[in-house]
Amino acid sequence: MALLCCLRLFAQERGADHAEQIITLHAYADLVQMPALVLDHSRKTIDPRIDERRFSIRVDSGPWFKVTHVRAEGDDPISLSILLDRSALELLPNIATQIANFATTQLTSRDHISLYGLGCGLDRSLDNAAGKDAAIMARVDALVIPWLNRIDKESPCTATPVYLWDVLGFIAKQMEGLPARRVILVISDGRDKGSAHTWNQVREYAQIAGIAVFGITMLPTRTSVVVARTDAYPFLSICELSGGILMPTTPQFMDKTLQRFIKMVRERYILEFPRPSNATKGEHALDIKIAGGDNYFIRSTGVSVRLPDELILKDPTTVPSDPSRAPEQGKRRILRP
């Protein structure tokens, strides 16, 4: 959960034997933090950065509310899971070196990384390890080299098959609750071949868990774009609706694509605003508006917000929030299929 705490103070007598009044500090989760990816019409980061006074949000089509504060994500800790899908093997010949360079130069000691390989079954090579793990190149090789050897020997896959949407859902479940900005990077052709879960269920779960999904896929060739890639559209939707983006590339540009990915994550805007004054439980729609930015590409990552405790609200010593200083939740709810 991405929340800050607003501090409320009140005085309380602790007994006649105390010579002075005891100040009790109560902290209530009340200020929401939401990461938002904001790019220009060409899907590039915006420089100079957008003034925070231009950002507004609304909940369930309620009144627009100017956010309290906006800042760059910067070096906030990241929990990053990387999924290497054998379907994108043509992008992976040098992936061990590329990911090792990426981790060494782009991740900090506060970041953590997990590595998964989707080939004959699902393998995990790193489990939320420190971002600068010295053995990361060997860990990637442990995932990819068996795939390359299997192609050379044309040996069949004997493991129980698992599929992309189910694997993404599993990884999201493993990440739920990690105390950092949660991000999944998927290198895949984006095609599912038989998951028990739908792409929309995976998208919904990622949103609820506050996980942004970024994808890297092979840039279509001149011949492949003739064939409609309708089966890849769900992959695009999972990425964009969770707060990420899908990035087509080629093997020669994988280094730059990885750098572009982390640059977009580090330059996300962290929007801060109070919990809606009339918040109710359930799933809600949140819109972001940037004054004068009609052509901006804006994608937010979902957050979970605790509702106020009824006992605290009824406590006469609780200082109530000012509803005029918080967004008002509208009446338009998300339609369920």
C-alpha positions as CSV (number, residue, x, y, z in Angstrom):
1,M,0.0,0.0,0.0
2,A,1.4,3.4,-1.0
3,L,0.2,5.7,1.8
4,L,1.7,8.5,3.9
5,C,0.5,9.4,7.3
6,C,-1.1,12.7,8.5
7,L,-0.2,13.3,12.1
8,R,-2.9,14.6,14.5
9,L,-2.0,15.6,18.0
10,F,-4.1,16.0,21.1
11,A,-3.4,16.4,24.8
12,Q,-4.5,13.7,27.3
13,E,-4.3,13.6,31.1
14,R,-2.5,10.5,32.3
15,G,-3.2,10.8,36.0
16,A,-2.7,13.1,39.0
17,D,0.7,11.8,39.7
18,H,2.1,13.3,36.5
19,A,3.5,16.7,37.0
20,E,2.9,17.7,33.4
21,Q,0.6,17.0,30.5
22,I,1.5,14.0,28.3
23,I,1.3,14.6,24.6
24,T,0.1,11.6,22.6
25,L,0.8,11.4,18.9
26,H,-1.7,9.5,16.8
27,A,-0.9,8.7,13.1
28,Y,-3.7,7.9,10.7
29,A,-3.3,6.8,7.1
30,D,-4.9,9.7,5.3
31,L,-2.7,10.9,2.4
32,V,-2.5,8.8,-0.7
33,Q,0.5,8.4,-3.0
34,M,-0.1,7.3,-6.6
35,P,2.6,6.8,-9.2
36,A,1.6,8.2,-12.7
37,L,3.5,7.6,-15.9
38,V,3.3,10.8,-18.1
39,L,4.8,10.8,-21.6
40,D,4.4,13.0,-24.6
41,H,2.5,12.1,-27.7
42,S,5.6,10.2,-29.0
43,R,5.7,8.1,-25.8
44,K,8.9,9.9,-24.6
45,T,9.5,11.4,-21.2
46,I,8.8,15.1,-20.8
47,D,11.5,17.7,-20.2
48,P,11.3,20.0,-18.4
49,R,9.1,18.4,-15.8
50,I,5.5,19.4,-15.5
51,D,4.6,21.9,-12.8
52,E,2.7,20.3,-9.9
53,R,0.0,23.0,-10.0
54,R,-1.2,21.6,-13.3
55,F,-2.3,18.2,-11.9
56,S,-5.9,17.4,-10.8
57,I,-7.6,14.2,-10.0
58,R,-11.2,13.0,-9.6
59,V,-12.7,9.9,-8.1
60,D,-15.7,8.1,-9.8
61,S,-16.3,11.2,-12.0
62,G,-16.7,13.5,-8.9
63,P,-15.5,17.1,-8.9
64,W,-11.9,17.8,-10.1
65,F,-9.5,18.3,-7.2
66,K,-6.0,19.8,-7.4
67,V,-3.5,17.4,-5.9
68,T,-1.7,18.4,-2.7
69,H,1.8,17.7,-4.0
70,V,3.6,16.1,-7.0
71,R,7.2,14.9,-7.0
72,A,9.5,12.7,-9.1
73,E,9.7,9.1,-8.1
74,G,13.5,9.4,-8.2
75,D,15.4,6.8,-6.1
76,D,12.4,5.5,-4.2
77,P,13.0,1.8,-3.6
78,I,11.8,-0.5,-6.3
79,S,10.8,-4.2,-6.1
80,L,11.4,-5.4,-9.7
81,S,10.4,-8.8,-11.1
82,I,11.8,-9.6,-14.5
83,L,10.1,-12.4,-16.5
84,L,12.0,-13.8,-19.5
85,D,9.7,-15.6,-21.8
86,R,11.1,-18.2,-24.2
87,S,8.8,-16.9,-26.8
88,A,11.0,-13.8,-27.1
89,L,14.2,-15.9,-27.5
90,E,15.4,-13.8,-30.4
91,L,15.7,-10.8,-28.0
92,L,17.7,-12.8,-25.5
93,P,21.1,-13.9,-26.9
94,N,23.0,-11.3,-24.8
95,I,20.4,-10.8,-22.1
96,A,22.6,-12.0,-19.2
97,T,25.2,-9.3,-19.9
98,Q,22.5,-6.7,-20.6
99,I,20.6,-7.3,-17.4
100,A,23.8,-7.4,-15.3
101,N,24.9,-4.0,-16.8
102,F,21.4,-2.7,-16.2
103,A,21.3,-3.8,-12.5
104,T,24.8,-2.5,-11.8
105,T,24.3,0.9,-13.3
106,Q,20.6,1.6,-12.9
107,L,19.5,-0.1,-9.6
108,T,20.5,1.1,-6.2
109,S,21.3,-0.8,-3.0
110,R,17.7,-0.1,-1.8
111,D,16.2,-1.9,-4.8
112,H,15.3,-5.6,-5.0
113,I,15.0,-7.9,-8.0
114,S,13.4,-11.2,-8.8
115,L,14.1,-13.2,-12.0
116,Y,11.7,-15.7,-13.6
117,G,12.0,-17.8,-16.7
118,L,9.0,-19.0,-18.6
119,G,10.0,-21.9,-20.8
120,C,9.5,-25.6,-19.9
121,G,7.5,-24.6,-16.8
122,L,8.4,-21.6,-14.7
123,D,11.8,-21.2,-13.0
124,R,12.8,-18.6,-10.5
125,S,16.5,-17.6,-10.3
126,L,16.4,-14.7,-7.9
127,D,13.8,-14.0,-5.2
128,N,13.7,-10.4,-4.1
129,A,17.5,-10.1,-3.9
130,A,19.4,-6.9,-3.5
131,G,19.5,-5.0,-6.8
132,K,23.3,-5.1,-7.1
133,D,23.6,-8.9,-6.7
134,A,27.0,-9.8,-8.0
135,A,25.9,-13.1,-9.3
136,I,23.0,-11.7,-11.5
137,M,24.7,-12.6,-14.8
138,A,25.0,-16.3,-13.8
139,R,21.4,-16.2,-12.6
140,V,20.2,-15.1,-16.0
141,D,22.3,-17.6,-17.7
142,A,20.8,-20.3,-15.5
143,L,17.4,-19.4,-17.1
144,V,18.4,-18.8,-20.7
145,I,21.2,-21.3,-21.5
146,P,19.0,-24.4,-21.2
147,W,16.5,-22.9,-23.7
148,L,19.4,-22.3,-26.2
149,N,20.7,-25.8,-25.7
150,R,17.3,-27.3,-26.1
151,I,16.9,-25.6,-29.5
152,D,20.3,-26.8,-30.6
153,K,19.5,-30.4,-29.6
154,E,15.8,-30.2,-30.6
155,S,15.0,-31.8,-27.3
156,P,11.3,-31.8,-26.3
157,C,9.9,-30.0,-23.3
158,T,8.8,-32.5,-20.6
159,A,7.7,-30.1,-17.8
160,T,4.0,-29.4,-17.2
161,P,3.2,-26.4,-19.4
162,V,2.4,-23.0,-17.8
163,Y,1.1,-20.0,-19.7
164,L,1.7,-16.2,-19.7
165,W,-1.4,-14.9,-18.0
166,D,-1.2,-17.5,-15.2
167,V,2.5,-16.7,-14.7
168,L,1.9,-13.0,-14.5
169,G,-0.8,-13.5,-11.9
170,F,1.5,-15.8,-9.9
171,I,4.3,-13.2,-10.0
172,A,1.9,-10.4,-9.0
173,K,0.8,-12.5,-6.0
174,Q,4.4,-13.0,-4.9
175,M,4.9,-9.3,-5.0
176,E,1.8,-8.2,-3.3
177,G,2.6,-6.3,-0.1
178,L,6.3,-5.8,-0.8
179,P,7.3,-2.4,0.8
180,A,8.5,-0.6,-2.3
181,R,7.3,0.6,-5.8
182,R,6.3,-2.7,-7.4
183,V,7.1,-3.2,-11.0
184,I,7.1,-6.2,-13.4
185,L,9.2,-6.2,-16.6
186,V,8.0,-8.8,-19.1
187,I,10.2,-9.8,-22.1
188,S,7.8,-11.8,-24.3
189,D,5.9,-12.0,-27.6
190,G,2.8,-11.3,-25.5
191,R,0.8,-14.3,-26.6
192,D,-0.9,-16.6,-24.2
193,K,-1.6,-20.2,-25.2
194,G,-4.0,-21.5,-22.7
195,S,-4.0,-19.9,-19.2
196,A,-6.8,-20.7,-16.7
197,H,-7.0,-16.9,-16.0
198,T,-8.0,-14.3,-18.5
199,W,-5.8,-11.3,-19.3
200,N,-8.5,-9.0,-17.7
201,Q,-8.3,-10.9,-14.4
202,V,-4.5,-10.4,-14.4
203,R,-4.9,-6.7,-15.3
204,E,-7.4,-6.3,-12.4
205,Y,-5.2,-8.0,-9.9
206,A,-2.2,-5.9,-10.9
207,Q,-4.2,-2.8,-10.4
208,I,-5.5,-3.8,-7.0
209,A,-2.0,-4.8,-5.9
210,G,-0.5,-1.6,-7.1
211,I,1.9,-3.2,-9.6
212,A,2.9,-1.6,-12.9
213,V,3.6,-4.0,-15.7
214,F,6.1,-2.9,-18.5
215,G,6.6,-5.1,-21.5
216,I,9.4,-5.5,-24.1
217,T,8.6,-7.3,-27.3
218,M,10.1,-7.9,-30.7
219,L,9.6,-5.0,-33.1
220,P,7.3,-6.3,-35.9
221,T,9.0,-6.9,-39.3
222,R,7.6,-5.5,-42.5
223,T,6.0,-8.9,-43.3
224,S,4.7,-9.6,-39.8
225,V,2.7,-6.3,-39.6
226,V,0.5,-7.5,-42.5
227,V,-1.0,-10.1,-40.1
228,A,-3.3,-8.6,-37.5
229,R,-1.8,-9.2,-34.1
230,T,-5.1,-9.3,-32.2
231,D,-3.8,-11.9,-29.8
232,A,-1.1,-9.5,-28.6
233,Y,-3.5,-6.7,-27.8
234,P,-4.3,-8.0,-24.3
235,F,-0.6,-7.8,-23.4
236,L,-0.6,-4.1,-24.4
237,S,-3.8,-3.6,-22.3
238,I,-2.3,-5.2,-19.2
239,C,0.8,-3.0,-19.5
240,E,-1.0,0.3,-20.1
241,L,-4.0,-0.3,-17.7
242,S,-1.6,-1.1,-14.9
243,G,0.5,2.0,-15.3
244,G,3.2,0.8,-17.7
245,I,3.8,0.7,-21.4
246,L,4.7,-1.9,-24.1
247,M,8.1,-1.2,-25.8
248,P,8.9,-2.9,-29.2
249,T,12.6,-3.3,-29.8
250,T,15.3,-5.3,-31.6
251,P,18.2,-7.3,-30.2
252,Q,20.6,-4.5,-31.1
253,F,18.7,-2.0,-29.0
254,M,17.9,-4.1,-25.9
255,D,20.5,-2.1,-23.8
256,K,18.8,1.2,-24.7
257,T,15.3,-0.3,-24.2
258,L,16.3,-1.4,-20.7
259,Q,17.6,2.1,-20.0
260,R,14.5,3.7,-21.3
261,F,12.4,1.4,-19.1
262,I,14.1,2.4,-15.9
263,K,14.2,6.1,-16.9
264,M,10.4,6.0,-17.3
265,V,10.0,4.4,-13.9
266,R,12.4,6.8,-12.1
267,E,10.7,9.8,-13.7
268,R,7.1,8.8,-12.9
269,Y,5.1,11.5,-11.1
270,I,4.1,10.7,-7.5
271,L,0.8,12.3,-6.9
272,E,-0.2,13.0,-3.3
273,F,-3.7,13.9,-2.2
274,P,-5.9,13.1,0.8
275,R,-8.2,10.2,0.9
276,P,-11.7,11.1,-0.4
277,S,-13.8,12.7,2.3
278,N,-16.7,10.3,1.5
279,A,-14.7,7.2,0.6
280,T,-16.5,3.9,0.4
281,K,-15.1,0.4,0.1
282,G,-14.7,-1.3,-3.2
283,E,-13.0,-0.6,-6.6
284,H,-13.1,3.0,-7.8
285,A,-12.1,4.9,-11.0
286,L,-9.5,7.7,-10.7
287,D,-8.9,10.1,-13.5
288,I,-5.9,12.4,-13.8
289,K,-5.9,15.7,-15.7
290,I,-3.0,18.0,-16.6
291,A,-4.0,21.5,-17.5
292,G,-2.9,22.3,-21.0
293,G,-1.8,18.7,-21.6
294,D,-4.4,17.3,-23.9
295,N,-1.9,15.2,-25.9
296,Y,-0.1,13.7,-22.9
297,F,-0.1,9.9,-22.5
298,I,-1.1,9.4,-18.8
299,R,-1.2,6.0,-17.1
300,S,-1.5,5.6,-13.3
301,T,-0.7,2.6,-11.0
302,G,-3.5,1.6,-8.7
303,V,-3.2,2.0,-4.9
304,S,-5.2,0.6,-2.0
305,V,-6.6,3.0,0.6
306,R,-7.7,2.1,4.1
307,L,-11.1,3.4,5.1
308,P,-11.2,5.4,8.4
309,D,-11.8,3.4,11.5
310,E,-15.3,4.0,12.8
311,L,-14.2,3.9,16.4
312,I,-11.5,6.5,15.8
313,L,-14.1,8.7,14.0
314,K,-16.4,8.5,17.0
315,D,-13.7,9.2,19.5
316,P,-14.3,12.8,20.9
317,T,-10.6,13.4,21.0
318,T,-10.2,12.8,17.3
319,V,-9.6,15.9,15.2
320,P,-11.8,15.5,12.1
321,S,-10.5,16.1,8.6
322,D,-11.7,19.1,6.7
323,P,-13.8,17.7,3.8
324,S,-13.1,20.9,1.7
325,R,-9.4,19.9,1.7
326,A,-10.0,16.4,0.2
327,P,-11.4,15.1,-3.1
328,E,-15.1,14.2,-3.1
329,Q,-15.9,10.8,-4.5
330,G,-18.5,10.8,-7.2
331,K,-21.4,8.4,-7.8
332,R,-20.2,6.8,-11.1
333,R,-18.9,3.3,-10.2
334,I,-16.8,0.9,-12.3
335,L,-19.0,-1.4,-14.4
336,R,-18.3,-5.1,-13.8
337,P,-18.4,-7.5,-16.8
